[in-house]
Structures are given as structure tokens and as C-alpha cells.
Amino acid sequence: MSDGPLYVGVDWSDGGWLAVAFDGDGFDHAEVFDGVGGVWGEYEDDAERVLVDVPVGLLDEGETERPCDPAARAVVGPQAETILTPPVREAARKRRYPAANRATERKTGHPLSKAAFAISDGIVAVDELLQEVTEARTVLAESHPEVCFRAFAGTTLDHAAATAAGYAERMRALATFDRDAPPVVQEVAEATAGHEIAVESVLAAVALAYTAAPGPGTLRTLPADPPTDATGLPMAIHYRAEQPLEP
């Protein structure tokens, strides 16, 4: 591991929490963790920035959604369905969908999608870390790979990440941002040996790591002036680009 500060992108999936770390010179290493607590334990002393593909900052009630979510859907265009509306804080902690859906309807007046409920475990894990370890709040923040790829490509992507055409689009987007990205993706994929990590999770973690690390463009957020939730967490999706993304 590098002696300098690290910039980490983390993608959560059924296979685990895949962390890709860059230092000031480029790719440093990748590792798979069982939980986000393991990620924080590994990088709390060395990371300058950790970007996670999990919603950070949750609403407690109300009919509106987090401003970052519709803003992200607007800029990714054909990939808008990948931007989920996360459950409110109470609903995220329910163990079964019917209970989570009832809590969502009671708090917001709207139903909870099953896709959003499916990511509740990751949301709660990150939320509890940030509530219990306040120093993590200055380091760990939210991003979304489709917003990152959109920023790197300079245009919207047409194909889903799980398809071969989608893989090609995302590899082109990474190579547009950094011509050395293909061997980085290969090294990260090799580092997942022994874990059931999907190819799209590898690409996502690499995209988040490039976004977290110093590089071309400026680290920006959707929206540009993000609000905070009731616990003080910013509700913002981070990306890196020369100019703000527009729909």
C-alpha cells in the first residue's frame, strides 16, 4: 500500500464491497471486503476520499425525493432507471419488503420499489457507519457509476452495464478519461479472485476510484449546492468533469 494519501472507489454487490484505491501516481491496489466497516477499518488512516455506490443522506419523510436523484436521472438519460429512489430511513431498516413498503407509504404517501428495497442492507450499513463514526463524514461520500461514466464519456450511454455493448461503452468512457484505464480494470478484476464479483462491479468501482482521485476536471456534485438530511449528511452524487453536467 502506498505511503501517501489514498483515493478509494467502492462498489457494493452480493459478492462483497469491492474497493479500488489510487494514490497520487495512479492505481495502487484493489481488495474485496465483507462489509463497509472493513473498508473503513482499512482506509480510515490513509484515505483522503472514499466514494461509495450507495445512497448517503436519507429522507425521514415527505412526498419529495432527494434532489440528487432526479438530477442524476436527467443527466444519464437512457440509464435513468439505474438511479433508484432510496427508502426513507425507517423503511431501510425493515427486514421484509411489505413492512418497508408500509413504512414508506406512511412516511411519503408513495410505494417503495422492490429494487430500492433490495439495496437497503448496503444503505443501512453506510448510514450506521456515518452516524456512529463522525470522522468518516469528512471522507466518505456518495457517487454513482452511471453518472461517472456519463461525465467521462462526455455523452450519455445507450446500453445497460450488464450487456456486452454496455461493457464496451464503459471501457471506452474510462479510456477517454485515462488511456491507461484498461490495464487498471484488468488488475482490479484479477484482485477479485476467490470472490463472486461481477464485471460491471469492477467497472463501477474503477469509475468511482478515478472520480475520487485527483485528475482531469473538477470534483462536482449533483445538485451543485446539495441539501443535508436531518442528521446533517449531504445528499449529493459526486462526479468529476471539466464542466457541470447538463441534461
Summary of the structure (lengths in Angstrom):
residues: 247
radius of gyration: 17.0
end to end distance: 39.0
largest distance: 50.3
contacts: 834
relative contact order: 0.20
helix: 45%
strand: 19%
